[in-house]
Structure formats: structure tokens, C-alpha cells
Amino acid sequence: MRLRHFVVLGTAALLLVSGCTAEPTSEQTPRPTASPSASASPTPTAEPIVEPEAAFDVSCDDVAAEMAALLGELSTPMEPVLSVLSAAGWLPGPAQHMFQRAGGIACSAGDIERNWEVTIVPDAQAVIAGATEREGFWGEQVGCGDGRCGAELPDGDVLLSATVVDPELGEGDTARIEEALRRIASTAASSVREVEYVDSDIVGAPCERFVTPEEVAASAGEEVILFDNFGGWGIPAEVYQYVNGSRICYYTSAEGDMETVRSYLMLTTLPAGAWAFEKLDGDPVEVEGADAAKASTGEHGENILDVRVGLDWIRLMTYDNGSGAADPAPLAEVVVRNLTVGHTAPE
């Protein structure tokens, strides 16, 4: 295999992360291949920060040229990341770079009315097998209708996935969309090569390795529960949680229903994602023990704190529950301490 793949925890449940895909969810809970020890913690590293290399000779500029020929120029320039248009709440941040971490590419452009997104990932058979097991892949397909086209196109050792949105698209556009996408996939498949996969100590780490519900509860002042299994499986979820060994950790109040539950913290990760962290906007801040940190604000008043520990990127996001979003800095310090020193023994 060109990339080493790690089996980690993840899959179906509920809540705000529906949106990986619209298809049925899986109820399986895979087991990690290893049980990370609290004493085995990452330490700051002097290793160079290098952006991952794609495992094939197709770039986002190549994809953008093909899509411009199909749709013309869109309202926003191409970005070499996953789009957040109509995306799940866990996607912005580390997860937008998941395909690059896996030796692939993700490219997107446009606004809610007209947009496109194309991803290509190597080691297609392993990715497809895992997603199929978790009910997130239904075979090769491409089709257009009602202003939207979608495609899943395996070709040799790569898998191309695409979504194209334009009010003028209909069934009659399927052939030309398919032709362009197959051309991109074929070029990628014919140029696949081995690339270096940068390892990380947080690959497959359970959420409790970063911060436990009890530690969040101490900050929140009430009992907290952790959700780390989510529904809406698809290729992005497979790449994020299984290929990359990344995490989605969502901490809420223990009491309440969908209307009254209080959301305290969402934590997402990109192992060896320092290269993407360095590209982030945000205000540089100090977080004890972290190699770097940046603060920003979400679209709905969330407080976001991105921290880099060695080569790893961890995002913490707290929510506005009516009186403003809590400062995530104290929890970030707990996370960094847990990763670099280890968990404090309970009193």
C-alpha cells in the first residue's frame, strides 16, 4: 500500500454532525488497533513542517481548469480544501485538510447557488472496503438532476468523488460531467506513486486522551457526557476517522433533549497537520505548553482556539448558549498538558 492505514474508533450515532453524507447510517463501532497509553504522550518536535505530497500527478489547478470549462467562472476562486457549504458542523478546520493528509487532494469553489467540490484519494480499494463495511459507499455512480450532479468514480488505485451544484444542471448534463471527471480520475490513476505518510502519536487516540468528560465538567460546573460516534457515514468520514486516525469529540450537558441540551466543547484533530495549521487565519495567542495557538470566532458566535502540539493540530470550539461562548483557553491548556505530560491522577 502507498499509505499506511490505521483502524480507529468512530461511526454512527446522532447530533449535529449529520452531513457527512445523506445516506443511511451505520451502527457499528470499530475497535482501534492499539490502545494508546496515557503515559505515551507526544512531545514538541523540531521536525520540519512539510505539506503532504499528493500520490498522483493531478493538482487542484488541474481540477479547476476542467471545472471552469464545464461551468465557467464561479463567484469564489478555487480553494485546495473541502468546502463548508452545506457541510456538517465538524468539518471546518482540521477536517477540511483530511484528503491531503491521506495523500490525496480536495478542491472546491463557488457559493451556495453554484459550486463544485472534487476529492481524489489513493489506496482506493482500502478506502472503499472500509466505507462499504460502514454503509457509506454504494458503488461506482454518476448522475445529474434538479440542479445537482454527484459522482463516485473508482479508477485503478484512486477514488474520485465529486459534487457539482448549478440550477441549470439536469439529466442531460450527466455525460459531459462524467467525461470530465473520468478524465481527471484517469490522469490520477495513471500517475500513482508512493509518498511519505508522516506518522503521529495521536493517530487513533480516543477522545479521553485529549480531555475527559470529567475535565470538561470541572470547567462547565455540571455533569458532561461525551459523544464520539456519529451518523452520516461516507467517504469523508472514512478518510477522516479511519485513514487519518482523526477524532471528533463532542461534549454536552448530561441532561436535556435536542432543544435544551447545552453544548460545551467540540474537539477535532489533524494528526501531523502543522502544515495546515500554519496557513490558518486567527490571532496568535499563548497557550501554556503549546508550540503555537490561534484564536478566532465562528459564524454563530463560537469561540475557536487552534493549537499546535509538535506536528499535530487540535481545534477546540465552544458554543454560544445564550450568554456567549466560554473561553476555550483553560480547556486547551488541559488538552496540551494531557498530551505532553499526561493526565493528572484523580484526587
Buried (B, 14 or more C-beta within 10 A) or exposed (E): EBBEBBBBBBBBBBBBBBBBBEEEBBEEEBEBEBEBEEEEBBEEBEEEBEEBEBBBEBEBEBBBEBBBEBBEEBEBEBBBBBBBBEBBBBBBBBBBBBBBBBBBBBBBBBEEEBBBBBBBBBBBEBBBEBBEBBBBBEEEEBEBEEBBBBBBBBBBBBBBBBBBBBEEBBEEBBEEBBEBBBEBBBBBBEEBEEBEBBEBBBBBBBBBBBBBBEBBBEBBEEEBBBBBBBBBBBBBBBBBBBBBBBBBBBBBBEEEEEEEBBBBBBBBBBBBBBBBBEEBEBEEBEBEBBBBBBBBEBEEEBBBBBBBBBBBBBBBBBBBBEEEBBEBBEBBBBBBBBBBEBBEEEE
